Amino acid sequence: MTDVCVLGTGLIGGSLLRTLGPERAFGWNRSAPGARGATTAGFDVSTDLADTLRRATRADALVVVAVPLPALGAVLDAVAEHAPGIALTDVISVKRPVLDAVRERGLGARFVGGHPMAGTAHSGWEATDPDLFRGATWLVAADDDADPHTWSRVARMASDCGSRVVSSTSSDHDAAVARVSHLGHV
């Protein structure tokens, strides 16, 4: 499998780095302490987003956006500027707002949304776990215009993490998650 570039080294992104290993994954983190934690653990993580995206382009890496939803716009703006043709996925818990933001920036041709149904109450690099995704369900979105090659890459990555891959449209995912997960918080 080709390289994976993870943007954001918090619980989900950092766990993805740990699961795939430093020989297969590299990344970026906005905060220096998060990047330093990953680097100390043996991962190639930078705080220079533009440089990381150029590297992802050269490597034809699958870029995984693993930032909180409020930070999504700025990260996608950087992807549009520095790596507009890259294969792209995400691990954000809602799919339709992400898909809309991706399309607004002209990045939809090689985007397939993703959502690993895994997590803890903790956050940051210190909370990462290489076994977080083992046995978890990982949605790989199957929207009408999903690129089949990117879809396969995302599904393979999820499977390599020990997850069970399921598929639905972004809208159907959000409706189901709202009923079974988010409604309980309300």
mmCIF file of the C-alpha atoms, coordinates in Angstrom:
data_MODEL
# 
_entry.id   MODEL 
# 
loop_
_atom_site.group_PDB 
_atom_site.id 
_atom_site.type_symbol 
_atom_site.label_atom_id 
_atom_site.label_alt_id 
_atom_site.label_comp_id 
_atom_site.label_asym_id 
_atom_site.label_entity_id 
_atom_site.label_seq_id 
_atom_site.pdbx_PDB_ins_code 
_atom_site.Cartn_x 
_atom_site.Cartn_y 
_atom_site.Cartn_z 
_atom_site.occupancy 
_atom_site.B_iso_or_equiv 
_atom_site.pdbx_formal_charge 
_atom_site.auth_seq_id 
_atom_site.auth_comp_id 
_atom_site.auth_asym_id 
_atom_site.auth_atom_id 
_atom_site.pdbx_PDB_model_num 
ATOM 1   C CA . MET A 1 1   ? 0.000   0.000  0.000  1.00 0.00 ? 1   MET A CA 1 
ATOM 2   C CA . THR A 1 2   ? 1.159   3.501  -0.721 1.00 0.00 ? 2   THR A CA 1 
ATOM 3   C CA . ASP A 1 3   ? 1.871   6.003  2.011  1.00 0.00 ? 3   ASP A CA 1 
ATOM 4   C CA . VAL A 1 4   ? -0.816  7.509  4.182  1.00 0.00 ? 4   VAL A CA 1 
ATOM 5   C CA . CYS A 1 5   ? -0.563  11.143 5.269  1.00 0.00 ? 5   CYS A CA 1 
ATOM 6   C CA . VAL A 1 6   ? -2.507  11.939 8.433  1.00 0.00 ? 6   VAL A CA 1 
ATOM 7   C CA . LEU A 1 7   ? -3.445  15.568 9.078  1.00 0.00 ? 7   LEU A CA 1 
ATOM 8   C CA . GLY A 1 8   ? -3.966  15.834 12.823 1.00 0.00 ? 8   GLY A CA 1 
ATOM 9   C CA . THR A 1 9   ? -2.355  13.638 15.473 1.00 0.00 ? 9   THR A CA 1 
ATOM 10  C CA . GLY A 1 10  ? -5.030  13.668 18.156 1.00 0.00 ? 10  GLY A CA 1 
ATOM 11  C CA . LEU A 1 11  ? -6.791  10.535 19.384 1.00 0.00 ? 11  LEU A CA 1 
ATOM 12  C CA . ILE A 1 12  ? -8.074  9.292  16.011 1.00 0.00 ? 12  ILE A CA 1 
ATOM 13  C CA . GLY A 1 13  ? -5.327  10.588 13.690 1.00 0.00 ? 13  GLY A CA 1 
ATOM 14  C CA . GLY A 1 14  ? -2.560  9.663  16.101 1.00 0.00 ? 14  GLY A CA 1 
ATOM 15  C CA . SER A 1 15  ? -4.028  6.197  16.636 1.00 0.00 ? 15  SER A CA 1 
ATOM 16  C CA . LEU A 1 16  ? -4.127  5.775  12.867 1.00 0.00 ? 16  LEU A CA 1 
ATOM 17  C CA . LEU A 1 17  ? -0.429  6.697  12.675 1.00 0.00 ? 17  LEU A CA 1 
ATOM 18  C CA . ARG A 1 18  ? 0.384   4.184  15.427 1.00 0.00 ? 18  ARG A CA 1 
ATOM 19  C CA . THR A 1 19  ? -1.698  1.459  13.771 1.00 0.00 ? 19  THR A CA 1 
ATOM 20  C CA . LEU A 1 20  ? -0.130  1.877  10.321 1.00 0.00 ? 20  LEU A CA 1 
ATOM 21  C CA . GLY A 1 21  ? 3.392   2.411  11.648 1.00 0.00 ? 21  GLY A CA 1 
ATOM 22  C CA . PRO A 1 22  ? 6.139   4.878  10.747 1.00 0.00 ? 22  PRO A CA 1 
ATOM 23  C CA . GLU A 1 23  ? 7.156   2.936  7.651  1.00 0.00 ? 23  GLU A CA 1 
ATOM 24  C CA . ARG A 1 24  ? 3.730   3.515  6.118  1.00 0.00 ? 24  ARG A CA 1 
ATOM 25  C CA . ALA A 1 25  ? 2.402   6.769  7.545  1.00 0.00 ? 25  ALA A CA 1 
ATOM 26  C CA . PHE A 1 26  ? 3.581   10.337 8.100  1.00 0.00 ? 26  PHE A CA 1 
ATOM 27  C CA . GLY A 1 27  ? 1.716   13.452 9.024  1.00 0.00 ? 27  GLY A CA 1 
ATOM 28  C CA . TRP A 1 28  ? 1.128   16.968 10.222 1.00 0.00 ? 28  TRP A CA 1 
ATOM 29  C CA . ASN A 1 29  ? -0.150  18.520 13.412 1.00 0.00 ? 29  ASN A CA 1 
ATOM 30  C CA . ARG A 1 30  ? -1.032  22.163 14.052 1.00 0.00 ? 30  ARG A CA 1 
ATOM 31  C CA . SER A 1 31  ? 0.406   22.260 17.543 1.00 0.00 ? 31  SER A CA 1 
ATOM 32  C CA . ALA A 1 32  ? 4.107   21.778 18.147 1.00 0.00 ? 32  ALA A CA 1 
ATOM 33  C CA . PRO A 1 33  ? 3.580   19.684 21.317 1.00 0.00 ? 33  PRO A CA 1 
ATOM 34  C CA . GLY A 1 34  ? 1.390   17.192 19.402 1.00 0.00 ? 34  GLY A CA 1 
ATOM 35  C CA . ALA A 1 35  ? 3.892   16.967 16.558 1.00 0.00 ? 35  ALA A CA 1 
ATOM 36  C CA . ARG A 1 36  ? 6.748   16.609 19.045 1.00 0.00 ? 36  ARG A CA 1 
ATOM 37  C CA . GLY A 1 37  ? 4.951   13.775 20.853 1.00 0.00 ? 37  GLY A CA 1 
ATOM 38  C CA . ALA A 1 38  ? 4.532   11.863 17.596 1.00 0.00 ? 38  ALA A CA 1 
ATOM 39  C CA . THR A 1 39  ? 8.122   12.573 16.537 1.00 0.00 ? 39  THR A CA 1 
ATOM 40  C CA . THR A 1 40  ? 9.443   11.388 19.903 1.00 0.00 ? 40  THR A CA 1 
ATOM 41  C CA . ALA A 1 41  ? 7.496   8.144  19.352 1.00 0.00 ? 41  ALA A CA 1 
ATOM 42  C CA . GLY A 1 42  ? 9.306   7.632  16.023 1.00 0.00 ? 42  GLY A CA 1 
ATOM 43  C CA . PHE A 1 43  ? 6.846   9.137  13.542 1.00 0.00 ? 43  PHE A CA 1 
ATOM 44  C CA . ASP A 1 44  ? 7.620   11.720 10.873 1.00 0.00 ? 44  ASP A CA 1 
ATOM 45  C CA . VAL A 1 45  ? 5.206   14.507 11.836 1.00 0.00 ? 45  VAL A CA 1 
ATOM 46  C CA . SER A 1 46  ? 5.679   18.145 10.871 1.00 0.00 ? 46  SER A CA 1 
ATOM 47  C CA . THR A 1 47  ? 4.044   21.435 11.788 1.00 0.00 ? 47  THR A CA 1 
ATOM 48  C CA . ASP A 1 48  ? 4.479   22.675 8.194  1.00 0.00 ? 48  ASP A CA 1 
ATOM 49  C CA . LEU A 1 49  ? 1.185   21.855 6.468  1.00 0.00 ? 49  LEU A CA 1 
ATOM 50  C CA . ALA A 1 50  ? 2.188   23.080 2.993  1.00 0.00 ? 50  ALA A CA 1 
ATOM 51  C CA . ASP A 1 51  ? 5.375   20.996 3.007  1.00 0.00 ? 51  ASP A CA 1 
ATOM 52  C CA . THR A 1 52  ? 3.521   17.918 4.285  1.00 0.00 ? 52  THR A CA 1 
ATOM 53  C CA . LEU A 1 53  ? 0.922   18.244 1.521  1.00 0.00 ? 53  LEU A CA 1 
ATOM 54  C CA . ARG A 1 54  ? 3.599   18.620 -1.157 1.00 0.00 ? 54  ARG A CA 1 
ATOM 55  C CA . ARG A 1 55  ? 5.253   15.467 0.196  1.00 0.00 ? 55  ARG A CA 1 
ATOM 56  C CA . ALA A 1 56  ? 1.895   13.654 0.082  1.00 0.00 ? 56  ALA A CA 1 
ATOM 57  C CA . THR A 1 57  ? 1.515   14.668 -3.561 1.00 0.00 ? 57  THR A CA 1 
ATOM 58  C CA . ARG A 1 58  ? 4.995   13.384 -4.456 1.00 0.00 ? 58  ARG A CA 1 
ATOM 59  C CA . ALA A 1 59  ? 4.270   10.080 -2.685 1.00 0.00 ? 59  ALA A CA 1 
ATOM 60  C CA . ASP A 1 60  ? 0.729   9.783  -4.082 1.00 0.00 ? 60  ASP A CA 1 
ATOM 61  C CA . ALA A 1 61  ? -0.298  9.289  -0.462 1.00 0.00 ? 61  ALA A CA 1 
ATOM 62  C CA . LEU A 1 62  ? -3.849  8.906  0.717  1.00 0.00 ? 62  LEU A CA 1 
ATOM 63  C CA . VAL A 1 63  ? -4.458  12.048 2.793  1.00 0.00 ? 63  VAL A CA 1 
ATOM 64  C CA . VAL A 1 64  ? -6.576  11.522 5.915  1.00 0.00 ? 64  VAL A CA 1 
ATOM 65  C CA . VAL A 1 65  ? -8.085  14.662 7.441  1.00 0.00 ? 65  VAL A CA 1 
ATOM 66  C CA . ALA A 1 66  ? -8.233  14.034 11.198 1.00 0.00 ? 66  ALA A CA 1 
ATOM 67  C CA . VAL A 1 67  ? -8.979  17.471 12.596 1.00 0.00 ? 67  VAL A CA 1 
ATOM 68  C CA . PRO A 1 68  ? -12.047 18.718 14.489 1.00 0.00 ? 68  PRO A CA 1 
ATOM 69  C CA . LEU A 1 69  ? -14.890 19.954 12.298 1.00 0.00 ? 69  LEU A CA 1 
ATOM 70  C CA . PRO A 1 70  ? -14.250 23.651 13.133 1.00 0.00 ? 70  PRO A CA 1 
ATOM 71  C CA . ALA A 1 71  ? -10.701 23.313 11.727 1.00 0.00 ? 71  ALA A CA 1 
ATOM 72  C CA . LEU A 1 72  ? -11.811 21.522 8.553  1.00 0.00 ? 72  LEU A CA 1 
ATOM 73  C CA . GLY A 1 73  ? -12.171 24.609 6.341  1.00 0.00 ? 73  GLY A CA 1 
ATOM 74  C CA . ALA A 1 74  ? -8.634  25.865 6.888  1.00 0.00 ? 74  ALA A CA 1 
ATOM 75  C CA . VAL A 1 75  ? -7.146  22.405 6.306  1.00 0.00 ? 75  VAL A CA 1 
ATOM 76  C CA . LEU A 1 76  ? -9.173  21.893 3.113  1.00 0.00 ? 76  LEU A CA 1 
ATOM 77  C CA . ASP A 1 77  ? -8.105  25.337 1.891  1.00 0.00 ? 77  ASP A CA 1 
ATOM 78  C CA . ALA A 1 78  ? -4.482  24.215 2.279  1.00 0.00 ? 78  ALA A CA 1 
ATOM 79  C CA . VAL A 1 79  ? -5.198  20.938 0.474  1.00 0.00 ? 79  VAL A CA 1 
ATOM 80  C CA . ALA A 1 80  ? -6.824  22.874 -2.390 1.00 0.00 ? 80  ALA A CA 1 
ATOM 81  C CA . GLU A 1 81  ? -3.765  25.125 -2.641 1.00 0.00 ? 81  GLU A CA 1 
ATOM 82  C CA . HIS A 1 82  ? -0.939  22.600 -2.207 1.00 0.00 ? 82  HIS A CA 1 
ATOM 83  C CA . ALA A 1 83  ? -2.354  19.169 -3.153 1.00 0.00 ? 83  ALA A CA 1 
ATOM 84  C CA . PRO A 1 84  ? -5.565  19.601 -5.172 1.00 0.00 ? 84  PRO A CA 1 
ATOM 85  C CA . GLY A 1 85  ? -5.339  16.248 -6.995 1.00 0.00 ? 85  GLY A CA 1 
ATOM 86  C CA . ILE A 1 86  ? -4.562  14.071 -3.982 1.00 0.00 ? 86  ILE A CA 1 
ATOM 87  C CA . ALA A 1 87  ? -6.686  11.099 -2.878 1.00 0.00 ? 87  ALA A CA 1 
ATOM 88  C CA . LEU A 1 88  ? -8.518  12.366 0.188  1.00 0.00 ? 88  LEU A CA 1 
ATOM 89  C CA . THR A 1 89  ? -10.572 10.964 3.062  1.00 0.00 ? 89  THR A CA 1 
ATOM 90  C CA . ASP A 1 90  ? -11.477 12.008 6.582  1.00 0.00 ? 90  ASP A CA 1 
ATOM 91  C CA . VAL A 1 91  ? -12.297 10.521 9.978  1.00 0.00 ? 91  VAL A CA 1 
ATOM 92  C CA . ILE A 1 92  ? -14.773 13.162 11.168 1.00 0.00 ? 92  ILE A CA 1 
ATOM 93  C CA . SER A 1 93  ? -17.987 11.853 12.746 1.00 0.00 ? 93  SER A CA 1 
ATOM 94  C CA . VAL A 1 94  ? -20.377 13.664 10.395 1.00 0.00 ? 94  VAL A CA 1 
ATOM 95  C CA . LYS A 1 95  ? -20.161 13.055 6.677  1.00 0.00 ? 95  LYS A CA 1 
ATOM 96  C CA . ARG A 1 96  ? -22.465 15.442 4.814  1.00 0.00 ? 96  ARG A CA 1 
ATOM 97  C CA . PRO A 1 97  ? -20.922 18.706 6.088  1.00 0.00 ? 97  PRO A CA 1 
ATOM 98  C CA . VAL A 1 98  ? -17.465 17.351 5.233  1.00 0.00 ? 98  VAL A CA 1 
ATOM 99  C CA . LEU A 1 99  ? -18.583 16.268 1.748  1.00 0.00 ? 99  LEU A CA 1 
ATOM 100 C CA . ASP A 1 100 ? -20.124 19.703 1.137  1.00 0.00 ? 100 ASP A CA 1 
ATOM 101 C CA . ALA A 1 101 ? -16.937 21.484 2.296  1.00 0.00 ? 101 ALA A CA 1 
ATOM 102 C CA . VAL A 1 102 ? -14.785 19.258 0.093  1.00 0.00 ? 102 VAL A CA 1 
ATOM 103 C CA . ARG A 1 103 ? -16.990 19.895 -2.952 1.00 0.00 ? 103 ARG A CA 1 
ATOM 104 C CA . GLU A 1 104 ? -17.051 23.666 -2.298 1.00 0.00 ? 104 GLU A CA 1 
ATOM 105 C CA . ARG A 1 105 ? -13.265 23.670 -2.694 1.00 0.00 ? 105 ARG A CA 1 
ATOM 106 C CA . GLY A 1 106 ? -13.275 21.564 -5.885 1.00 0.00 ? 106 GLY A CA 1 
ATOM 107 C CA . LEU A 1 107 ? -11.728 18.532 -4.144 1.00 0.00 ? 107 LEU A CA 1 
ATOM 108 C CA . GLY A 1 108 ? -14.586 16.068 -4.680 1.00 0.00 ? 108 GLY A CA 1 
ATOM 109 C CA . ALA A 1 109 ? -13.124 14.100 -7.596 1.00 0.00 ? 109 ALA A CA 1 
ATOM 110 C CA . ARG A 1 110 ? -10.841 11.979 -5.391 1.00 0.00 ? 110 ARG A CA 1 
ATOM 111 C CA . PHE A 1 111 ? -12.614 12.273 -2.022 1.00 0.00 ? 111 PHE A CA 1 
ATOM 112 C CA . VAL A 1 112 ? -14.291 9.444  -0.137 1.00 0.00 ? 112 VAL A CA 1 
ATOM 113 C CA . GLY A 1 113 ? -15.532 10.129 3.375  1.00 0.00 ? 113 GLY A CA 1 
ATOM 114 C CA . GLY A 1 114 ? -14.751 7.830  6.262  1.00 0.00 ? 114 GLY A CA 1 
ATOM 115 C CA . HIS A 1 115 ? -15.758 7.399  9.890  1.00 0.00 ? 115 HIS A CA 1 
ATOM 116 C CA . PRO A 1 116 ? -14.168 4.882  12.227 1.00 0.00 ? 116 PRO A CA 1 
ATOM 117 C CA . MET A 1 117 ? -16.683 4.144  14.979 1.00 0.00 ? 117 MET A CA 1 
ATOM 118 C CA . ALA A 1 118 ? -14.062 4.200  17.710 1.00 0.00 ? 118 ALA A CA 1 
ATOM 119 C CA . GLY A 1 119 ? -12.814 6.529  20.377 1.00 0.00 ? 119 GLY A CA 1 
ATOM 120 C CA . THR A 1 120 ? -12.434 7.283  24.053 1.00 0.00 ? 120 THR A CA 1 
ATOM 121 C CA . ALA A 1 121 ? -13.182 10.186 26.345 1.00 0.00 ? 121 ALA A CA 1 
ATOM 122 C CA . HIS A 1 122 ? -9.530  11.258 26.097 1.00 0.00 ? 122 HIS A CA 1 
ATOM 123 C CA . SER A 1 123 ? -7.820  13.347 23.450 1.00 0.00 ? 123 SER A CA 1 
ATOM 124 C CA . GLY A 1 124 ? -4.410  14.273 22.116 1.00 0.00 ? 124 GLY A CA 1 
ATOM 125 C CA . TRP A 1 125 ? -1.335  12.287 21.194 1.00 0.00 ? 125 TRP A CA 1 
ATOM 126 C CA . GLU A 1 126 ? -1.043  10.889 24.727 1.00 0.00 ? 126 GLU A CA 1 
ATOM 127 C CA . ALA A 1 127 ? -4.425  9.139  24.313 1.00 0.00 ? 127 ALA A CA 1 
ATOM 128 C CA . THR A 1 128 ? -3.527  7.333  21.084 1.00 0.00 ? 128 THR A CA 1 
ATOM 129 C CA . ASP A 1 129 ? -3.818  3.560  20.879 1.00 0.00 ? 129 ASP A CA 1 
ATOM 130 C CA . PRO A 1 130 ? -2.577  1.306  18.038 1.00 0.00 ? 130 PRO A CA 1 
ATOM 131 C CA . ASP A 1 131 ? -5.468  -1.093 18.760 1.00 0.00 ? 131 ASP A CA 1 
ATOM 132 C CA . LEU A 1 132 ? -8.215  1.550  18.803 1.00 0.00 ? 132 LEU A CA 1 
ATOM 133 C CA . PHE A 1 133 ? -9.702  0.443  15.473 1.00 0.00 ? 133 PHE A CA 1 
ATOM 134 C CA . ARG A 1 134 ? -9.388  -3.328 15.947 1.00 0.00 ? 134 ARG A CA 1 
ATOM 135 C CA . GLY A 1 135 ? -12.880 -4.798 15.635 1.00 0.00 ? 135 GLY A CA 1 
ATOM 136 C CA . ALA A 1 136 ? -14.469 -1.372 15.126 1.00 0.00 ? 136 ALA A CA 1 
ATOM 137 C CA . THR A 1 137 ? -16.873 -0.555 12.324 1.00 0.00 ? 137 THR A CA 1 
ATOM 138 C CA . TRP A 1 138 ? -15.433 1.932  9.797  1.00 0.00 ? 138 TRP A CA 1 
ATOM 139 C CA . LEU A 1 139 ? -17.825 3.609  7.400  1.00 0.00 ? 139 LEU A CA 1 
ATOM 140 C CA . VAL A 1 140 ? -16.450 4.224  3.921  1.00 0.00 ? 140 VAL A CA 1 
ATOM 141 C CA . ALA A 1 141 ? -18.937 6.507  2.164  1.00 0.00 ? 141 ALA A CA 1 
ATOM 142 C CA . ALA A 1 142 ? -20.460 5.440  -1.120 1.00 0.00 ? 142 ALA A CA 1 
ATOM 143 C CA . ASP A 1 143 ? -21.841 8.664  -2.508 1.00 0.00 ? 143 ASP A CA 1 
ATOM 144 C CA . ASP A 1 144 ? -22.897 8.688  -6.174 1.00 0.00 ? 144 ASP A CA 1 
ATOM 145 C CA . ASP A 1 145 ? -19.737 10.428 -7.367 1.00 0.00 ? 145 ASP A CA 1 
ATOM 146 C CA . ALA A 1 146 ? -17.265 8.532  -5.136 1.00 0.00 ? 146 ALA A CA 1 
ATOM 147 C CA . ASP A 1 147 ? -14.044 7.646  -6.944 1.00 0.00 ? 147 ASP A CA 1 
ATOM 148 C CA . PRO A 1 148 ? -13.799 3.821  -6.942 1.00 0.00 ? 148 PRO A CA 1 
ATOM 149 C CA . HIS A 1 149 ? -9.988  3.819  -6.709 1.00 0.00 ? 149 HIS A CA 1 
ATOM 150 C CA . THR A 1 150 ? -10.001 6.148  -3.684 1.00 0.00 ? 150 THR A CA 1 
ATOM 151 C CA . TRP A 1 151 ? -12.855 4.142  -2.159 1.00 0.00 ? 151 TRP A CA 1 
ATOM 152 C CA . SER A 1 152 ? -10.731 0.984  -2.432 1.00 0.00 ? 152 SER A CA 1 
ATOM 153 C CA . ARG A 1 153 ? -7.727  2.699  -0.847 1.00 0.00 ? 153 ARG A CA 1 
ATOM 154 C CA . VAL A 1 154 ? -9.797  3.946  2.083  1.00 0.00 ? 154 VAL A CA 1 
ATOM 155 C CA . ALA A 1 155 ? -11.452 0.540  2.568  1.00 0.00 ? 155 ALA A CA 1 
ATOM 156 C CA . ARG A 1 156 ? -8.052  -1.193 2.446  1.00 0.00 ? 156 ARG A CA 1 
ATOM 157 C CA . MET A 1 157 ? -6.616  1.209  5.020  1.00 0.00 ? 157 MET A CA 1 
ATOM 158 C CA . ALA A 1 158 ? -9.593  0.613  7.337  1.00 0.00 ? 158 ALA A CA 1 
ATOM 159 C CA . SER A 1 159 ? -9.296  -3.132 6.891  1.00 0.00 ? 159 SER A CA 1 
ATOM 160 C CA . ASP A 1 160 ? -5.549  -2.991 7.541  1.00 0.00 ? 160 ASP A CA 1 
ATOM 161 C CA . CYS A 1 161 ? -6.392  -1.300 10.846 1.00 0.00 ? 161 CYS A CA 1 
ATOM 162 C CA . GLY A 1 162 ? -8.479  -4.327 11.837 1.00 0.00 ? 162 GLY A CA 1 
ATOM 163 C CA . SER A 1 163 ? -11.808 -2.612 11.243 1.00 0.00 ? 163 SER A CA 1 
ATOM 164 C CA . ARG A 1 164 ? -14.948 -3.981 9.662  1.00 0.00 ? 164 ARG A CA 1 
ATOM 165 C CA . VAL A 1 165 ? -15.787 -1.882 6.603  1.00 0.00 ? 165 VAL A CA 1 
ATOM 166 C CA . VAL A 1 166 ? -19.394 -0.816 5.991  1.00 0.00 ? 166 VAL A CA 1 
ATOM 167 C CA . SER A 1 167 ? -20.710 1.520  3.344  1.00 0.00 ? 167 SER A CA 1 
ATOM 168 C CA . SER A 1 168 ? -23.568 3.963  2.922  1.00 0.00 ? 168 SER A CA 1 
ATOM 169 C CA . THR A 1 169 ? -24.121 7.429  1.556  1.00 0.00 ? 169 THR A CA 1 
ATOM 170 C CA . SER A 1 170 ? -22.972 10.379 3.621  1.00 0.00 ? 170 SER A CA 1 
ATOM 171 C CA . SER A 1 171 ? -26.567 11.494 4.246  1.00 0.00 ? 171 SER A CA 1 
ATOM 172 C CA . ASP A 1 172 ? -27.703 8.019  5.324  1.00 0.00 ? 172 ASP A CA 1 
ATOM 173 C CA . HIS A 1 173 ? -24.691 7.754  7.649  1.00 0.00 ? 173 HIS A CA 1 
ATOM 174 C CA . ASP A 1 174 ? -25.497 11.067 9.329  1.00 0.00 ? 174 ASP A CA 1 
ATOM 175 C CA . ALA A 1 175 ? -29.160 10.123 9.812  1.00 0.00 ? 175 ALA A CA 1 
ATOM 176 C CA . ALA A 1 176 ? -28.226 6.765  11.353 1.00 0.00 ? 176 ALA A CA 1 
ATOM 177 C CA . VAL A 1 177 ? -25.521 8.187  13.615 1.00 0.00 ? 177 VAL A CA 1 
ATOM 178 C CA . ALA A 1 178 ? -27.869 10.948 14.761 1.00 0.00 ? 178 ALA A CA 1 
ATOM 179 C CA . ARG A 1 179 ? -30.347 8.286  15.882 1.00 0.00 ? 179 ARG A CA 1 
ATOM 180 C CA . VAL A 1 180 ? -27.971 5.860  17.582 1.00 0.00 ? 180 VAL A CA 1 
ATOM 181 C CA . SER A 1 181 ? -25.215 8.110  18.900 1.00 0.00 ? 181 SER A CA 1 
ATOM 182 C CA . HIS A 1 182 ? -25.856 11.819 18.874 1.00 0.00 ? 182 HIS A CA 1 
ATOM 183 C CA . LEU A 1 183 ? -29.474 11.619 20.074 1.00 0.00 ? 183 LEU A CA 1 
ATOM 184 C CA . GLY A 1 184 ? -28.281 10.098 23.348 1.00 0.00 ? 184 GLY A CA 1 
ATOM 185 C CA . HIS A 1 185 ? -26.197 13.204 24.050 1.00 0.00 ? 185 HIS A CA 1 
ATOM 186 C CA . VAL A 1 186 ? -29.175 15.498 23.505 1.00 0.00 ? 186 VAL A CA 1 
# 
